[in-house]
Amino acid sequence: MKDRVSNDIKAKEPLEKWESINWKLVNKRIRNLRQRIYRSTQNGQWNKVRSLMKLTIRSYSNLLLSVGRVTQENQGKRTNGIDGQTATTPAERVKLLKEMKEHTLWKAHAPQKGIHSKS
């Protein structure tokens, strides 16, 4: 079955301006995914729930919404995070979005040498 939001996983063209984001469409896509997860949960379709949750995590709209919430809506938006950075301007938000787009949590990474090695 081909999913309706598969085109959303990877953005077609790179985002240049934060102001050019269609927030109505972003919220609609995420709301649709959340409703599908809820309906699948109510029907006991746990494999579908798992697949939809993975799709939500990989979704570009979810990334946009997450970056927007952390940098604009959250109470600690002006406080440095664990990385010591804040993203207060639209250009910084676009930069953060591009960095997060390259970061893939759902893929296994090779361990770095020297971090947990015993001597």
PDB file as gemmi writes it, atoms N, CA and C in Angstrom:
CRYST1    1.000    1.000    1.000  90.00  90.00  90.00 P 1                      
ATOM      1  N   MET A   1       0.830  -1.180   0.000  1.00  0.00           N  
ATOM      2  CA  MET A   1       0.000   0.000   0.000  1.00  0.00           C  
ATOM      3  C   MET A   1       0.879   1.249   0.000  1.00  0.00           C  
ATOM      4  N   LYS A   2       0.651   2.124  -0.930  1.00  0.00           N  
ATOM      5  CA  LYS A   2       1.423   3.359  -1.005  1.00  0.00           C  
ATOM      6  C   LYS A   2       0.806   4.381  -0.062  1.00  0.00           C  
ATOM      7  N   ASP A   3       1.646   4.977   0.758  1.00  0.00           N  
ATOM      8  CA  ASP A   3       1.156   5.933   1.734  1.00  0.00           C  
ATOM      9  C   ASP A   3       0.997   7.312   1.133  1.00  0.00           C  
ATOM     10  N   ARG A   4      -0.015   8.029   1.595  1.00  0.00           N  
ATOM     11  CA  ARG A   4      -0.296   9.358   1.048  1.00  0.00           C  
ATOM     12  C   ARG A   4       0.740  10.406   1.435  1.00  0.00           C  
ATOM     13  N   VAL A   5       1.483  10.174   2.496  1.00  0.00           N  
ATOM     14  CA  VAL A   5       2.458  11.157   2.930  1.00  0.00           C  
ATOM     15  C   VAL A   5       3.885  10.766   2.584  1.00  0.00           C  
ATOM     16  N   SER A   6       4.074   9.801   1.698  1.00  0.00           N  
ATOM     17  CA  SER A   6       5.430   9.374   1.357  1.00  0.00           C  
ATOM     18  C   SER A   6       6.210  10.500   0.681  1.00  0.00           C  
ATOM     19  N   ASN A   7       5.527  11.386  -0.022  1.00  0.00           N  
ATOM     20  CA  ASN A   7       6.219  12.521  -0.645  1.00  0.00           C  
ATOM     21  C   ASN A   7       6.708  13.510   0.391  1.00  0.00           C  
ATOM     22  N   ASP A   8       6.150  13.448   1.584  1.00  0.00           N  
ATOM     23  CA  ASP A   8       6.481  14.391   2.640  1.00  0.00           C  
ATOM     24  C   ASP A   8       7.773  14.014   3.367  1.00  0.00           C  
ATOM     25  N   ILE A   9       8.214  12.775   3.244  1.00  0.00           N  
ATOM     26  CA  ILE A   9       9.370  12.316   4.006  1.00  0.00           C  
ATOM     27  C   ILE A   9      10.613  13.113   3.630  1.00  0.00           C  
ATOM     28  N   LYS A  10      10.866  13.283   2.390  1.00  0.00           N  
ATOM     29  CA  LYS A  10      11.993  14.105   1.938  1.00  0.00           C  
ATOM     30  C   LYS A  10      11.439  15.309   1.188  1.00  0.00           C  
ATOM     31  N   ALA A  11      11.938  16.473   1.506  1.00  0.00           N  
ATOM     32  CA  ALA A  11      11.466  17.685   0.837  1.00  0.00           C  
ATOM     33  C   ALA A  11      11.970  17.698  -0.604  1.00  0.00           C  
ATOM     34  N   LYS A  12      11.151  18.206  -1.504  1.00  0.00           N  
ATOM     35  CA  LYS A  12      11.523  18.229  -2.913  1.00  0.00           C  
ATOM     36  C   LYS A  12      12.602  19.265  -3.196  1.00  0.00           C  
ATOM     37  N   GLU A  13      12.428  20.458  -2.666  1.00  0.00           N  
ATOM     38  CA  GLU A  13      13.439  21.492  -2.861  1.00  0.00           C  
ATOM     39  C   GLU A  13      13.861  22.001  -1.492  1.00  0.00           C  
ATOM     40  N   PRO A  14      15.109  22.419  -1.360  1.00  0.00           N  
ATOM     41  CA  PRO A  14      15.578  22.884  -0.053  1.00  0.00           C  
ATOM     42  C   PRO A  14      14.870  24.174   0.364  1.00  0.00           C  
ATOM     43  N   LEU A  15      14.598  24.267   1.638  1.00  0.00           N  
ATOM     44  CA  LEU A  15      13.935  25.441   2.186  1.00  0.00           C  
ATOM     45  C   LEU A  15      14.920  26.603   2.243  1.00  0.00           C  
ATOM     46  N   GLU A  16      14.530  27.734   1.710  1.00  0.00           N  
ATOM     47  CA  GLU A  16      15.396  28.920   1.704  1.00  0.00           C  
ATOM     48  C   GLU A  16      14.936  29.972   2.713  1.00  0.00           C  
ATOM     49  N   LYS A  17      13.610  30.134   2.847  1.00  0.00           N  
ATOM     50  CA  LYS A  17      13.074  31.150   3.746  1.00  0.00           C  
ATOM     51  C   LYS A  17      12.094  30.516   4.721  1.00  0.00           C  
ATOM     52  N   TRP A  18      12.269  30.826   5.981  1.00  0.00           N  
ATOM     53  CA  TRP A  18      11.392  30.312   7.021  1.00  0.00           C  
ATOM     54  C   TRP A  18       9.958  30.811   6.813  1.00  0.00           C  
ATOM     55  N   GLU A  19       9.829  32.009   6.307  1.00  0.00           N  
ATOM     56  CA  GLU A  19       8.511  32.613   6.107  1.00  0.00           C  
ATOM     57  C   GLU A  19       7.724  31.948   4.979  1.00  0.00           C  
ATOM     58  N   SER A  20       8.394  31.191   4.121  1.00  0.00           N  
ATOM     59  CA  SER A  20       7.724  30.566   2.982  1.00  0.00           C  
ATOM     60  C   SER A  20       7.045  29.233   3.330  1.00  0.00           C  
ATOM     61  N   ILE A  21       7.128  28.814   4.588  1.00  0.00           N  
ATOM     62  CA  ILE A  21       6.535  27.546   4.999  1.00  0.00           C  
ATOM     63  C   ILE A  21       5.016  27.688   5.050  1.00  0.00           C  
ATOM     64  N   ASN A  22       4.319  26.731   4.461  1.00  0.00           N  
ATOM     65  CA  ASN A  22       2.863  26.685   4.494  1.00  0.00           C  
ATOM     66  C   ASN A  22       2.450  25.937   5.768  1.00  0.00           C  
ATOM     67  N   TRP A  23       2.284  26.683   6.861  1.00  0.00           N  
ATOM     68  CA  TRP A  23       2.019  26.068   8.160  1.00  0.00           C  
ATOM     69  C   TRP A  23       0.678  25.356   8.198  1.00  0.00           C  
ATOM     70  N   LYS A  24      -0.282  25.830   7.438  1.00  0.00           N  
ATOM     71  CA  LYS A  24      -1.590  25.177   7.399  1.00  0.00           C  
ATOM     72  C   LYS A  24      -1.453  23.757   6.851  1.00  0.00           C  
ATOM     73  N   LEU A  25      -0.659  23.594   5.788  1.00  0.00           N  
ATOM     74  CA  LEU A  25      -0.431  22.277   5.198  1.00  0.00           C  
ATOM     75  C   LEU A  25       0.384  21.382   6.134  1.00  0.00           C  
ATOM     76  N   VAL A  26       1.401  21.956   6.790  1.00  0.00           N  
ATOM     77  CA  VAL A  26       2.228  21.190   7.727  1.00  0.00           C  
ATOM     78  C   VAL A  26       1.364  20.638   8.858  1.00  0.00           C  
ATOM     79  N   ASN A  27       0.546  21.499   9.453  1.00  0.00           N  
ATOM     80  CA  ASN A  27      -0.328  21.058  10.548  1.00  0.00           C  
ATOM     81  C   ASN A  27      -1.350  20.036  10.083  1.00  0.00           C  
ATOM     82  N   LYS A  28      -1.853  20.189   8.869  1.00  0.00           N  
ATOM     83  CA  LYS A  28      -2.829  19.244   8.319  1.00  0.00           C  
ATOM     84  C   LYS A  28      -2.205  17.861   8.154  1.00  0.00           C  
ATOM     85  N   ARG A  29      -0.985  17.805   7.640  1.00  0.00           N  
ATOM     86  CA  ARG A  29      -0.307  16.515   7.438  1.00  0.00           C  
ATOM     87  C   ARG A  29      -0.054  15.798   8.758  1.00  0.00           C  
ATOM     88  N   ILE A  30       0.422  16.548   9.747  1.00  0.00           N  
ATOM     89  CA  ILE A  30       0.718  15.940  11.041  1.00  0.00           C  
ATOM     90  C   ILE A  30      -0.570  15.516  11.739  1.00  0.00           C  
ATOM     91  N   ARG A  31      -1.604  16.336  11.665  1.00  0.00           N  
ATOM     92  CA  ARG A  31      -2.894  15.990  12.263  1.00  0.00           C  
ATOM     93  C   ARG A  31      -3.448  14.717  11.612  1.00  0.00           C  
ATOM     94  N   ASN A  32      -3.295  14.612  10.302  1.00  0.00           N  
ATOM     95  CA  ASN A  32      -3.761  13.424   9.579  1.00  0.00           C  
ATOM     96  C   ASN A  32      -3.018  12.174  10.064  1.00  0.00           C  
ATOM     97  N   LEU A  33      -1.710  12.268  10.191  1.00  0.00           N  
ATOM     98  CA  LEU A  33      -0.936  11.120  10.673  1.00  0.00           C  
ATOM     99  C   LEU A  33      -1.352  10.735  12.092  1.00  0.00           C  
ATOM    100  N   ARG A  34      -1.528  11.734  12.960  1.00  0.00           N  
ATOM    101  CA  ARG A  34      -1.916  11.452  14.340  1.00  0.00           C  
ATOM    102  C   ARG A  34      -3.296  10.812  14.412  1.00  0.00           C  
ATOM    103  N   GLN A  35      -4.225  11.251  13.571  1.00  0.00           N  
ATOM    104  CA  GLN A  35      -5.555  10.653  13.542  1.00  0.00           C  
ATOM    105  C   GLN A  35      -5.495   9.211  13.057  1.00  0.00           C  
ATOM    106  N   ARG A  36      -4.655   8.946  12.068  1.00  0.00           N  
ATOM    107  CA  ARG A  36      -4.505   7.577  11.567  1.00  0.00           C  
ATOM    108  C   ARG A  36      -3.906   6.664  12.638  1.00  0.00           C  
ATOM    109  N   ILE A  37      -2.946   7.198  13.407  1.00  0.00           N  
ATOM    110  CA  ILE A  37      -2.373   6.414  14.503  1.00  0.00           C  
ATOM    111  C   ILE A  37      -3.447   6.121  15.544  1.00  0.00           C  
ATOM    112  N   TYR A  38      -4.259   7.113  15.882  1.00  0.00           N  
ATOM    113  CA  TYR A  38      -5.319   6.932  16.868  1.00  0.00           C  
ATOM    114  C   TYR A  38      -6.334   5.879  16.402  1.00  0.00           C  
ATOM    115  N   ARG A  39      -6.776   5.987  15.156  1.00  0.00           N  
ATOM    116  CA  ARG A  39      -7.751   5.029  14.631  1.00  0.00           C  
ATOM    117  C   ARG A  39      -7.181   3.608  14.610  1.00  0.00           C  
ATOM    118  N   SER A  40      -5.921   3.486  14.220  1.00  0.00           N  
ATOM    119  CA  SER A  40      -5.288   2.161  14.189  1.00  0.00           C  
ATOM    120  C   SER A  40      -5.151   1.593  15.587  1.00  0.00           C  
ATOM    121  N   THR A  41      -4.868   2.447  16.565  1.00  0.00           N  
ATOM    122  CA  THR A  41      -4.773   2.009  17.953  1.00  0.00           C  
ATOM    123  C   THR A  41      -6.123   1.507  18.439  1.00  0.00           C  
ATOM    124  N   GLN A  42      -7.176   2.251  18.141  1.00  0.00           N  
ATOM    125  CA  GLN A  42      -8.521   1.860  18.558  1.00  0.00           C  
ATOM    126  C   GLN A  42      -8.942   0.527  17.938  1.00  0.00           C  
ATOM    127  N   ASN A  43      -8.464   0.261  16.715  1.00  0.00           N  
ATOM    128  CA  ASN A  43      -8.804  -0.987  16.015  1.00  0.00           C  
ATOM    129  C   ASN A  43      -7.855  -2.129  16.344  1.00  0.00           C  
ATOM    130  N   GLY A  44      -6.832  -1.853  17.158  1.00  0.00           N  
ATOM    131  CA  GLY A  44      -5.885  -2.894  17.541  1.00  0.00           C  
ATOM    132  C   GLY A  44      -4.932  -3.302  16.433  1.00  0.00           C  
ATOM    133  N   GLN A  45      -4.721  -2.436  15.453  1.00  0.00           N  
ATOM    134  CA  GLN A  45      -3.818  -2.730  14.334  1.00  0.00           C  
ATOM    135  C   GLN A  45      -2.406  -2.251  14.703  1.00  0.00           C  
ATOM    136  N   TRP A  46      -1.726  -3.028  15.537  1.00  0.00           N  
ATOM    137  CA  TRP A  46      -0.466  -2.581  16.125  1.00  0.00           C  
ATOM    138  C   TRP A  46       0.666  -2.491  15.109  1.00  0.00           C  
ATOM    139  N   ASN A  47       0.685  -3.341  14.096  1.00  0.00           N  
ATOM    140  CA  ASN A  47       1.711  -3.230  13.054  1.00  0.00           C  
ATOM    141  C   ASN A  47       1.553  -1.928  12.282  1.00  0.00           C  
ATOM    142  N   LYS A  48       0.314  -1.554  12.011  1.00  0.00           N  
ATOM    143  CA  LYS A  48       0.047  -0.304  11.315  1.00  0.00           C  
ATOM    144  C   LYS A  48       0.417   0.885  12.195  1.00  0.00           C  
ATOM    145  N   VAL A  49       0.128   0.793  13.483  1.00  0.00           N  
ATOM    146  CA  VAL A  49       0.494   1.859  14.422  1.00  0.00           C  
ATOM    147  C   VAL A  49       2.003   2.070  14.389  1.00  0.00           C  
ATOM    148  N   ARG A  50       2.748   0.981  14.458  1.00  0.00           N  
ATOM    149  CA  ARG A  50       4.207   1.062  14.451  1.00  0.00           C  
ATOM    150  C   ARG A  50       4.714   1.691  13.150  1.00  0.00           C  
ATOM    151  N   SER A  51       4.145   1.283  12.028  1.00  0.00           N  
ATOM    152  CA  SER A  51       4.550   1.827  10.729  1.00  0.00           C  
ATOM    153  C   SER A  51       4.237   3.316  10.631  1.00  0.00           C  
ATOM    154  N   LEU A  52       3.059   3.709  11.099  1.00  0.00           N  
ATOM    155  CA  LEU A  52       2.683   5.122  11.048  1.00  0.00           C  
ATOM    156  C   LEU A  52       3.534   5.970  11.979  1.00  0.00           C  
ATOM    157  N   MET A  53       3.926   5.412  13.116  1.00  0.00           N  
ATOM    158  CA  MET A  53       4.802   6.160  14.025  1.00  0.00           C  
ATOM    159  C   MET A  53       6.172   6.367  13.392  1.00  0.00           C  
ATOM    160  N   LYS A  54       6.690   5.342  12.722  1.00  0.00           N  
ATOM    161  CA  LYS A  54       7.963   5.493  12.018  1.00  0.00           C  
ATOM    162  C   LYS A  54       7.851   6.545  10.925  1.00  0.00           C  
ATOM    163  N   LEU A  55       6.729   6.514  10.211  1.00  0.00           N  
ATOM    164  CA  LEU A  55       6.493   7.497   9.156  1.00  0.00           C  
ATOM    165  C   LEU A  55       6.437   8.913   9.729  1.00  0.00           C  
ATOM    166  N   THR A  56       5.814   9.058  10.882  1.00  0.00           N  
ATOM    167  CA  THR A  56       5.738  10.364  11.538  1.00  0.00           C  
ATOM    168  C   THR A  56       7.127  10.858  11.917  1.00  0.00           C  
ATOM    169  N   ILE A  57       7.946   9.978  12.441  1.00  0.00           N  
ATOM    170  CA  ILE A  57       9.306  10.375  12.842  1.00  0.00           C  
ATOM    171  C   ILE A  57      10.120  10.833  11.637  1.00  0.00           C  
ATOM    172  N   ARG A  58       9.947  10.176  10.501  1.00  0.00           N  
ATOM    173  CA  ARG A  58      10.713  10.510   9.300  1.00  0.00           C  
ATOM    174  C   ARG A  58      10.127  11.676   8.504  1.00  0.00           C  
ATOM    175  N   SER A  59       8.950  12.111   8.875  1.00  0.00           N  
ATOM    176  CA  SER A  59       8.224  13.124   8.118  1.00  0.00           C  
ATOM    177  C   SER A  59       8.906  14.492   8.183  1.00  0.00           C  
ATOM    178  N   TYR A  60       9.020  15.131   7.037  1.00  0.00           N  
ATOM    179  CA  TYR A  60       9.587  16.483   6.964  1.00  0.00           C  
ATOM    180  C   TYR A  60       8.668  17.485   7.658  1.00  0.00           C  
ATOM    181  N   SER A  61       7.365  17.280   7.544  1.00  0.00           N  
ATOM    182  CA  SER A  61       6.407  18.169   8.217  1.00  0.00           C  
ATOM    183  C   SER A  61       6.574  18.085   9.726  1.00  0.00           C  
ATOM    184  N   ASN A  62       6.835  16.902  10.253  1.00  0.00           N  
ATOM    185  CA  ASN A  62       7.066  16.742  11.680  1.00  0.00           C  
ATOM    186  C   ASN A  62       8.332  17.488  12.104  1.00  0.00           C  
ATOM    187  N   LEU A  63       9.359  17.433  11.279  1.00  0.00           N  
ATOM    188  CA  LEU A  63      10.592  18.157  11.573  1.00  0.00           C  
ATOM    189  C   LEU A  63      10.346  19.664  11.574  1.00  0.00           C  
ATOM    190  N   LEU A  64       9.616  20.155  10.575  1.00  0.00           N  
ATOM    191  CA  LEU A  64       9.282  21.579  10.524  1.00  0.00           C  
ATOM    192  C   LEU A  64       8.519  22.010  11.772  1.00  0.00           C  
ATOM    193  N   LEU A  65       7.516  21.231  12.134  1.00  0.00           N  
ATOM    194  CA  LEU A  65       6.699  21.557  13.292  1.00  0.00           C  
ATOM    195  C   LEU A  65       7.526  21.521  14.578  1.00  0.00           C  
ATOM    196  N   SER A  66       8.405  20.548  14.698  1.00  0.00           N  
ATOM    197  CA  SER A  66       9.247  20.424  15.892  1.00  0.00           C  
ATOM    198  C   SER A  66      10.210  21.597  16.028  1.00  0.00           C  
ATOM    199  N   VAL A  67      10.876  21.947  14.948  1.00  0.00           N  
ATOM    200  CA  VAL A  67      11.807  23.080  14.987  1.00  0.00           C  
ATOM    201  C   VAL A  67      11.048  24.369  15.290  1.00  0.00           C  
ATOM    202  N   GLY A  68       9.875  24.526  14.705  1.00  0.00           N  
ATOM    203  CA  GLY A  68       9.069  25.715  14.976  1.00  0.00           C  
ATOM    204  C   GLY A  68       8.667  25.818  16.431  1.00  0.00           C  
ATOM    205  N   ARG A  69       8.257  24.703  17.020  1.00  0.00           N  
ATOM    206  CA  ARG A  69       7.851  24.724  18.430  1.00  0.00           C  
ATOM    207  C   ARG A  69       9.020  25.031  19.356  1.00  0.00           C  
ATOM    208  N   VAL A  70      10.144  24.388  19.107  1.00  0.00           N  
ATOM    209  CA  VAL A  70      11.298  24.562  19.989  1.00  0.00           C  
ATOM    210  C   VAL A  70      11.877  25.973  19.889  1.00  0.00           C  
ATOM    211  N   THR A  71      11.852  26.564  18.700  1.00  0.00           N  
ATOM    212  CA  THR A  71      12.500  27.862  18.512  1.00  0.00           C  
ATOM    213  C   THR A  71      11.553  29.049  18.617  1.00  0.00           C  
ATOM    214  N   GLN A  72      10.235  28.811  18.583  1.00  0.00           N  
ATOM    215  CA  GLN A  72       9.310  29.936  18.612  1.00  0.00           C  
ATOM    216  C   GLN A  72       8.276  29.865  19.728  1.00  0.00           C  
ATOM    217  N   GLU A  73       7.801  28.691  20.066  1.00  0.00           N  
ATOM    218  CA  GLU A  73       6.689  28.581  20.994  1.00  0.00           C  
ATOM    219  C   GLU A  73       7.095  28.216  22.413  1.00  0.00           C  
ATOM    220  N   ASN A  74       8.110  27.390  22.575  1.00  0.00           N  
ATOM    221  CA  ASN A  74       8.484  26.918  23.905  1.00  0.00           C  
ATOM    222  C   ASN A  74       8.950  28.058  24.799  1.00  0.00           C  
ATOM    223  N   GLN A  75       8.740  27.872  26.089  1.00  0.00           N  
ATOM    224  CA  GLN A  75       9.111  28.891  27.059  1.00  0.00           C  
ATOM    225  C   GLN A  75      10.629  29.103  27.088  1.00  0.00           C  
ATOM    226  N   GLY A  76      11.409  28.067  26.867  1.00  0.00           N  
ATOM    227  CA  GLY A  76      12.868  28.169  26.906  1.00  0.00           C  
ATOM    228  C   GLY A  76      13.499  28.449  25.560  1.00  0.00           C  
ATOM    229  N   LYS A  77      12.795  29.114  24.673  1.00  0.00           N  
ATOM    230  CA  LYS A  77      13.296  29.335  23.310  1.00  0.00           C  
ATOM    231  C   LYS A  77      14.543  30.213  23.255  1.00  0.00           C  
ATOM    232  N   ARG A  78      14.768  31.050  24.257  1.00  0.00           N  
ATOM    233  CA  ARG A  78      15.953  31.910  24.258  1.00  0.00           C  
ATOM    234  C   ARG A  78      17.089  31.342  25.108  1.00  0.00           C  
ATOM    235  N   THR A  79      16.850  30.178  25.699  1.00  0.00           N  
ATOM    236  CA  THR A  79      17.841  29.535  26.552  1.00  0.00           C  
ATOM    237  C   THR A  79      18.661  28.559  25.721  1.00  0.00           C  
ATOM    238  N   ASN A  80      19.985  28.582  25.928  1.00  0.00           N  
ATOM    239  CA  ASN A  80      20.843  27.640  25.209  1.00  0.00           C  
ATOM    240  C   ASN A  80      20.480  26.212  25.567  1.00  0.00           C  
ATOM    241  N   GLY A  81      20.511  25.363  24.559  1.00  0.00           N  
ATOM    242  CA  GLY A  81      20.249  23.949  24.781  1.00  0.00           C  
ATOM    243  C   GLY A  81      21.517  23.230  25.209  1.00  0.00           C  
ATOM    244  N   ILE A  82      21.470  21.917  25.160  1.00  0.00           N  
ATOM    245  CA  ILE A  82      22.619  21.115  25.553  1.00  0.00           C  
ATOM    246  C   ILE A  82      23.803  21.343  24.610  1.00  0.00           C  
ATOM    247  N   ASP A  83      23.506  21.743  23.372  1.00  0.00           N  
ATOM    248  CA  ASP A  83      24.562  22.026  22.408  1.00  0.00           C  
ATOM    249  C   ASP A  83      25.077  23.461  22.516  1.00  0.00           C  
ATOM    250  N   GLY A  84      24.475  24.279  23.382  1.00  0.00           N  
ATOM    251  CA  GLY A  84      24.935  25.645  23.576  1.00  0.00           C  
ATOM    252  C   GLY A  84      24.474  26.599  22.489  1.00  0.00           C  
ATOM    253  N   GLN A  85      23.460  26.227  21.723  1.00  0.00           N  
ATOM    254  CA  GLN A  85      22.996  27.057  20.617  1.00  0.00           C  
ATOM    255  C   GLN A  85      21.541  27.452  20.812  1.00  0.00           C  
ATOM    256  N   THR A  86      21.206  28.607  20.252  1.00  0.00           N  
ATOM    257  CA  THR A  86      19.807  29.014  20.152  1.00  0.00           C  
ATOM    258  C   THR A  86      19.559  29.396  18.702  1.00  0.00           C  
ATOM    259  N   ALA A  87      18.299  29.341  18.288  1.00  0.00           N  
ATOM    260  CA  ALA A  87      17.935  29.716  16.925  1.00  0.00           C  
ATOM    261  C   ALA A  87      16.804  30.732  17.021  1.00  0.00           C  
ATOM    262  N   THR A  88      17.179  32.011  17.082  1.00  0.00           N  
ATOM    263  CA  THR A  88      16.173  33.045  17.284  1.00  0.00           C  
ATOM    264  C   THR A  88      15.758  33.740  15.994  1.00  0.00           C  
ATOM    265  N   THR A  89      16.590  33.720  14.977  1.00  0.00           N  
ATOM    266  CA  THR A  89      16.243  34.374  13.717  1.00  0.00           C  
ATOM    267  C   THR A  89      15.759  33.331  12.709  1.00  0.00           C  
ATOM    268  N   PRO A  90      14.990  33.748  11.710  1.00  0.00           N  
ATOM    269  CA  PRO A  90      14.539  32.798  10.690  1.00  0.00           C  
ATOM    270  C   PRO A  90      15.685  32.093   9.960  1.00  0.00           C  
ATOM    271  N   ALA A  91      16.775  32.800   9.703  1.00  0.00           N  
ATOM    272  CA  ALA A  91      17.922  32.186   9.026  1.00  0.00           C  
ATOM    273  C   ALA A  91      18.544  31.086   9.895  1.00  0.00           C  
ATOM    274  N   GLU A  92      18.620  31.327  11.204  1.00  0.00           N  
ATOM    275  CA  GLU A  92      19.159  30.314  12.110  1.00  0.00           C  
ATOM    276  C   GLU A  92      18.236  29.096  12.184  1.00  0.00           C  
ATOM    277  N   ARG A  93      16.919  29.341  12.092  1.00  0.00           N  
ATOM    278  CA  ARG A  93      15.964  28.233  12.114  1.00  0.00           C  
ATOM    279  C   ARG A  93      16.115  27.365  10.868  1.00  0.00           C  
ATOM    280  N   VAL A  94      16.308  27.990   9.714  1.00  0.00           N  
ATOM    281  CA  VAL A  94      16.515  27.242   8.472  1.00  0.00           C  
ATOM    282  C   VAL A  94      17.798  26.423   8.571  1.00  0.00           C  
ATOM    283  N   LYS A  95      18.840  27.020   9.130  1.00  0.00           N  
ATOM    284  CA  LYS A  95      20.112  26.313   9.308  1.00  0.00           C  
ATOM    285  C   LYS A  95      19.926  25.103  10.232  1.00  0.00           C  
ATOM    286  N   LEU A  96      19.212  25.297  11.335  1.00  0.00           N  
ATOM    287  CA  LEU A  96      18.933  24.202  12.267  1.00  0.00           C  
ATOM    288  C   LEU A  96      18.120  23.107  11.586  1.00  0.00           C  
ATOM    289  N   LEU A  97      17.145  23.501  10.786  1.00  0.00           N  
ATOM    290  CA  LEU A  97      16.314  22.545  10.060  1.00  0.00           C  
ATOM    291  C   LEU A  97      17.157  21.698   9.113  1.00  0.00           C  
ATOM    292  N   LYS A  98      18.082  22.340   8.400  1.00  0.00           N  
ATOM    293  CA  LYS A  98      18.949  21.604   7.475  1.00  0.00           C  
ATOM    294  C   LYS A  98      19.863  20.637   8.219  1.00  0.00           C  
ATOM    295  N   GLU A  99      20.364  21.058   9.384  1.00  0.00           N  
ATOM    296  CA  GLU A  99      21.214  20.172  10.189  1.00  0.00           C  
ATOM    297  C   GLU A  99      20.416  18.967  10.693  1.00  0.00           C  
ATOM    298  N   MET A 100      19.202  19.225  11.156  1.00  0.00           N  
ATOM    299  CA  MET A 100      18.374  18.144  11.684  1.00  0.00           C  
ATOM    300  C   MET A 100      17.903  17.198  10.576  1.00  0.00           C  
ATOM    301  N   LYS A 101      17.742  17.712   9.367  1.00  0.00           N  
ATOM    302  CA  LYS A 101      17.321  16.879   8.248  1.00  0.00           C  
ATOM    303  C   LYS A 101      18.383  15.837   7.919  1.00  0.00           C  
ATOM    304  N   GLU A 102      19.642  16.179   8.107  1.00  0.00           N  
ATOM    305  CA  GLU A 102      20.737  15.246   7.839  1.00  0.00           C  
ATOM    306  C   GLU A 102      20.898  14.221   8.955  1.00  0.00           C  
ATOM    307  N   HIS A 103      20.385  14.528  10.142  1.00  0.00           N  
ATOM    308  CA  HIS A 103      20.507  13.644  11.300  1.00  0.00           C  
ATOM    309  C   HIS A 103      19.420  12.582  11.227  1.00  0.00           C  
ATOM    310  N   THR A 104      19.806  11.323  11.176  1.00  0.00           N  
ATOM    311  CA  THR A 104      18.844  10.237  11.050  1.00  0.00           C  
ATOM    312  C   THR A 104      18.859   9.386  12.311  1.00  0.00           C  
ATOM    313  N   LEU A 105      17.873   9.599  13.168  1.00  0.00           N  
ATOM    314  CA  LEU A 105      17.785   8.848  14.415  1.00  0.00           C  
ATOM    315  C   LEU A 105      17.412   7.393  14.195  1.00  0.00           C  
ATOM    316  N   TRP A 106      16.683   7.108  13.123  1.00  0.00           N  
ATOM    317  CA  TRP A 106      16.155   5.771  12.931  1.00  0.00           C  
ATOM    318  C   TRP A 106      17.169   4.813  12.307  1.00  0.00           C  
ATOM    319  N   LYS A 107      18.370   5.301  11.973  1.00  0.00           N  
ATOM    320  CA  LYS A 107      19.389   4.426  11.414  1.00  0.00           C  
ATOM    321  C   LYS A 107      20.476   4.184  12.449  1.00  0.00           C  
ATOM    322  N   ALA A 108      20.988   2.979  12.450  1.00  0.00           N  
ATOM    323  CA  ALA A 108      22.057   2.639  13.381  1.00  0.00           C  
ATOM    324  C   ALA A 108      23.356   3.293  12.923  1.00  0.00           C  
ATOM    325  N   HIS A 109      24.100   3.843  13.856  1.00  0.00           N  
ATOM    326  CA  HIS A 109      25.382   4.474  13.560  1.00  0.00           C  
ATOM    327  C   HIS A 109      26.497   3.611  14.127  1.00  0.00           C  
ATOM    328  N   ALA A 110      27.626   3.615  13.440  1.00  0.00           N  
ATOM    329  CA  ALA A 110      28.794   2.893  13.942  1.00  0.00           C  
ATOM    330  C   ALA A 110      29.321   3.628  15.172  1.00  0.00           C  
ATOM    331  N   PRO A 111      29.718   2.898  16.203  1.00  0.00           N  
ATOM    332  CA  PRO A 111      30.217   3.561  17.411  1.00  0.00           C  
ATOM    333  C   PRO A 111      31.528   4.295  17.128  1.00  0.00           C  
ATOM    334  N   GLN A 112      31.675   5.422  17.786  1.00  0.00           N  
ATOM    335  CA  GLN A 112      32.902   6.206  17.620  1.00  0.00           C  
ATOM    336  C   GLN A 112      33.989   5.611  18.498  1.00  0.00           C  
ATOM    337  N   LYS A 113      35.208   5.673  18.012  1.00  0.00           N  
ATOM    338  CA  LYS A 113      36.328   5.102  18.751  1.00  0.00           C  
ATOM    339  C   LYS A 113      36.670   6.013  19.937  1.00  0.00           C  
ATOM    340  N   GLY A 114      37.016   5.382  21.044  1.00  0.00           N  
ATOM    341  CA  GLY A 114      37.538   6.127  22.184  1.00  0.00           C  
ATOM    342  C   GLY A 114      36.486   6.590  23.172  1.00  0.00           C  
ATOM    343  N   ILE A 115      35.228   6.528  22.837  1.00  0.00           N  
ATOM    344  CA  ILE A 115      34.216   7.030  23.755  1.00  0.00           C  
ATOM    345  C   ILE A 115      33.977   6.051  24.898  1.00  0.00           C  
ATOM    346  N   HIS A 116      33.713   4.808  24.572  1.00  0.00           N  
ATOM    347  CA  HIS A 116      33.405   3.825  25.612  1.00  0.00           C  
ATOM    348  C   HIS A 116      34.421   2.684  25.646  1.00  0.00           C  
ATOM    349  N   SER A 117      35.582   2.911  25.103  1.00  0.00           N  
ATOM    350  CA  SER A 117      36.565   1.835  25.092  1.00  0.00           C  
ATOM    351  C   SER A 117      37.253   1.716  26.446  1.00  0.00           C  
ATOM    352  N   LYS A 118      37.482   0.474  26.853  1.00  0.00           N  
ATOM    353  CA  LYS A 118      38.158   0.224  28.128  1.00  0.00           C  
ATOM    354  C   LYS A 118      39.648   0.073  27.888  1.00  0.00           C  
ATOM    355  N   SER A 119      40.442   0.721  28.687  1.00  0.00           N  
ATOM    356  CA  SER A 119      41.897   0.654  28.523  1.00  0.00           C  
ATOM    357  C   SER A 119      42.507  -0.322  29.465  1.00  0.00           C  
TER     358      SER A 119                                                      
END                                                                             
